[in-house]
Amino acid sequence: MNTIVINAPENQIVKWWQRLAPLPGGARLFSLLLGWMVPYSGSIGPLVEVLESGRVRVSLRDRRKVRNHLKSIHAIALINLGEIATGLAVNSSLPDNMRGIVLGLQAEYLKKARGKLTASASLDLPAGIEDNTAFEISAEIIDESGAVVAIVRANWLLGYKK
């Protein structure tokens, strides 16, 4: 098995964020580009607020298109938000010759989700990870009051691009 070296210089995701985020509307532009690259994830209209290698904060505005019949944000929109946060945290930590592929998602819903939501995920990948290694990361989703409304756990497969 090949060993993954996790101390590579900033990857392309982080470089694009560093270029765009300081500009007026740069975070919105980065988020739109992310939605264009990953169309389903873009369908909820996430806004990347913070992106560093292994550290991410993404928000979601409460609006009709992400709501359910109970007038709260739909469970699948919450999973989507958590998957975006964990995916950016994982993929921003990897060198450009590697990728992360989601293997599974699990959500724990703690409270009805209303208002602006913010998902945060962070990780420190251990040194010496082998190619095709499963890695679990969680995203905590909070509402405007700071209450945790959901926790999304994602299992990612880390490996070299083919």
Secondary structure by P-SEA (a helix, b strand, c coil): cccccccccccaaaaaaaacccccaaaaaaaaaaaaaccccccccccccccccccbbbbbccccccccccccccaaaaaaaaaaaaaaaaaaaccccccccccbbbbbbccccccbbbbbbbbbbbcccccbbbbbbbbbbbcccccccbbbbbbbbbbccc
